[in-house]
Amino acid sequence: IYKQYKSLAETLQGTPVPQMLRGEDWELGKGVEVHLSIAAALDFHEKNNRWPQLHNADDASQMVEIATSISDSRKDTEGACWAQSIQYGFPMGEPRDVDEK
């Protein structure tokens, strides 16, 4: 059996509604924030040569800025993961704010 997987970069960008273990979370699109957070953390590390620190307001605001920037840059890409409204597990194509929590 031969199984081929996409790279992490392709998966982070090309999964419009990432699945979550809990069905309710998946239906509400909470996996979008998980994917955007991972992508933002990787970009943060690339820019700052360190990981964001816990309880650091400056790092947190920079992470939100990066995640929002990533989301905004993906809006016009077909099948991309960006902050859009999700209903019953289906992307609706209407932009929404990135959850900052």
Secondary structure per residue as TSV (DSSP state, phi and psi in degrees):
chain	resnum	aa	ss	phi	psi
A	1	I	-	360.0	131.1
A	2	Y	-	-117.3	123.9
A	3	K	-	-123.0	132.4
A	4	Q	-	-115.6	135.3
A	5	Y	-	-118.4	154.4
A	6	K	-	-77.6	159.7
A	7	S	-	-70.9	164.8
A	8	L	H	-60.9	-41.2
A	9	A	H	-61.0	-43.9
A	10	E	H	-65.9	-39.4
A	11	T	H	-68.1	-41.3
A	12	L	H	-64.1	-34.9
A	13	Q	H	-89.9	-37.4
A	14	G	S	-100.6	27.9
A	15	T	-	-120.1	97.3
A	16	P	S	-62.5	-36.6
A	17	V	S	-133.0	86.4
A	18	P	-	-61.0	136.6
A	19	Q	-	-75.8	149.5
A	20	M	-	-122.0	158.2
A	21	L	S	-61.6	-44.0
A	22	R	S	-84.0	127.9
A	23	G	H	-58.7	-37.5
A	24	E	H	-63.8	-40.1
A	25	D	H	-65.9	-39.2
A	26	W	H	-65.3	-45.0
A	27	E	H	-62.5	-30.3
A	28	L	H	-87.5	-5.9
A	29	G	T	79.8	25.0
A	30	K	T	-68.9	-18.3
A	31	G	H	-66.9	-21.8
A	32	V	H	-60.5	-46.1
A	33	E	H	-64.0	-35.9
A	34	V	H	-62.7	-47.7
A	35	H	H	-64.5	-43.8
A	36	L	H	-65.2	-35.8
A	37	S	H	-65.7	-42.4
A	38	I	H	-64.6	-46.4
A	39	A	H	-61.3	-40.1
A	40	A	H	-66.9	-40.4
A	41	A	H	-63.8	-40.4
A	42	L	H	-65.4	-41.5
A	43	D	H	-66.1	-41.0
A	44	F	H	-57.7	-47.0
A	45	H	H	-63.0	-40.1
A	46	E	H	-64.6	-39.8
A	47	K	H	-76.8	-37.6
A	48	N	H	-107.2	-5.4
A	49	N	S	57.8	31.4
A	50	R	S	-162.2	164.3
A	51	W	-	-88.8	155.7
A	52	P	-	-61.5	141.3
A	53	Q	-	-88.2	146.7
A	54	L	T	-67.2	143.1
A	55	H	T	58.7	29.6
A	56	N	-	-110.0	110.5
A	57	A	H	-63.7	-36.6
A	58	D	H	-65.9	-43.9
A	59	D	H	-64.6	-40.3
A	60	A	H	-63.1	-44.6
A	61	S	H	-67.5	-34.8
A	62	Q	H	-67.1	-37.4
A	63	M	H	-63.5	-42.3
A	64	V	H	-64.4	-41.9
A	65	E	H	-61.3	-43.9
A	66	I	H	-65.3	-46.1
A	67	A	H	-61.6	-41.5
A	68	T	H	-65.2	-41.5
A	69	S	H	-63.2	-43.1
A	70	I	H	-61.7	-46.6
A	71	S	H	-60.2	-46.8
A	72	D	H	-62.1	-37.0
A	73	S	H	-71.3	-19.6
A	74	R	H	-95.9	-6.7
A	75	K	T	-55.6	-36.7
A	76	D	T	-90.8	0.5
A	77	T	S	-91.7	121.8
A	78	E	T	-61.0	127.4
A	79	G	T	76.4	15.3
A	80	A	-	-87.7	160.0
A	81	C	-	-91.1	111.7
A	82	W	-	-146.9	166.2
A	83	A	S	-72.6	95.0
A	84	Q	E	-132.2	160.1
A	85	S	E	-69.2	140.6
A	86	I	E	-124.8	131.0
A	87	Q	E	-128.9	123.7
A	88	Y	T	53.2	37.2
A	89	G	T	83.7	4.2
A	90	F	E	-114.0	130.4
A	91	P	E	-68.3	135.6
A	92	M	E	-99.3	-12.5
A	93	G	E	80.6	4.7
A	94	E	E	-98.7	123.9
A	95	P	E	-63.9	148.9
A	96	R	-	-139.6	164.6
A	97	D	-	-71.3	148.6
A	98	V	-	-70.3	133.8
A	99	D	-	-70.4	115.4
A	100	E	-	-84.4	-1.9
A	101	K	-	-79.4	360.0
